[in-house]
Amino acid sequence: MRPILRDGIVCIGDAYGGTLELIASQLPLLGIRTHLILGSELDRLDGLLAEGTRMVFLETPSNPTLELFDIAAIAERAHAHGALLMVDNTFASPVNQQPLALGADLVVHSATKYLGGHSDITAGALMGAKVLVDAVWPWRKNLGTTPAPETAALLARSLRSLVVRVQAQNASAMAIALAMAAHPRIARVLYPGLEGFPGHALARRQMSGFGGMLTLDIAGDGAAASAVVDRLKLFAIAPSLGGVESLATQPVTTTHHGVDPAERARRGIGDAMVRLSVGLEDPQDLIDDLTQALDG
Ligand SMILES: *Cc1c(COP(=O)(O)O)cnc(C)c1O
């Protein structure tokens, strides 16, 4: 079978740590040329496509700054050079965003997150045209990335409540974003649903809901943000996301701890950022918990 990824991948913007490691360090070992560019460097994309890039990869909204990318526009640029666009749609979930309908060729989900929704399975999903997905099938079979039957059964059950879970999480996240934007100890709220957010207009165009993920930039330094996180009672302090329980995590001490401080700064990831995954608790209880943690 002819390999699809012959001549390279461009990853745009921030991506999940494991994905970045795969793209930056592991795929090159297999002879695949890879490039990482920031959202602010999109002008480099056409040049890299002209040099033989076969696939563009991105996450939108991305972690942890909720940066948005225009799926339709980037798909058009990729297709003009015969390249594919793959989108990691984990943060949005299929309820809030359908990249295939916007022109992407392949979509991946960590089903560990919203699709599973209860923080009790690890699984993944790939969607796209049959000819593309069929090419992945023997790799999946022979490399062993196949979920156990118990995992598949839990995932099938969870999918039945996906839409109502995500709709409730969208509504709660919006309420929390508005409440936090009005709090004096919050420097900035990063949430696609807020009118002042840079990606808001694009979010209105390409998303049908703004999602359950938001990031708070606490006024003060990293230690001040850690103290706020430590005072939370209802939010569990943990990475991961998309489950029924609300989670808070400080990227600089967890997911992005291993990233060089200068690189974190270049990517706009501040020490005082706290990322929230909004669950299904009463939204006012969540706002009260954040408020007492900020005021404490
Ligand atoms: C968690 C996550 C992954 C990795 O998924 P696992 O199911 O934990 O392997 C990939 N992409 C995004 C955006 C994620 O949040």
The ligand as a Gaussian input file, in Angstrom:
#p B3LYP/6-31G(d) Opt

LIG

0 1
 C       -6.078000      13.679000      26.001000
 C       -5.877000      14.150000      24.625000
 C       -5.260000      13.340000      23.675000
 C       -4.717000      11.959000      24.022000
 O       -5.745000      11.086000      24.267000
 P       -5.646000       9.768000      25.175000
 O       -6.979000       9.159000      24.974000
 O       -5.388000      10.199000      26.577000
 O       -4.521000       8.966000      24.611000
 C       -5.129000      13.816000      22.394000
 N       -5.571000      15.046000      22.056000
 C       -6.177000      15.856000      22.937000
 C       -6.639000      17.213000      22.507000
 C       -6.351000      15.435000      24.250000
 O       -6.940000      16.259000      25.136000

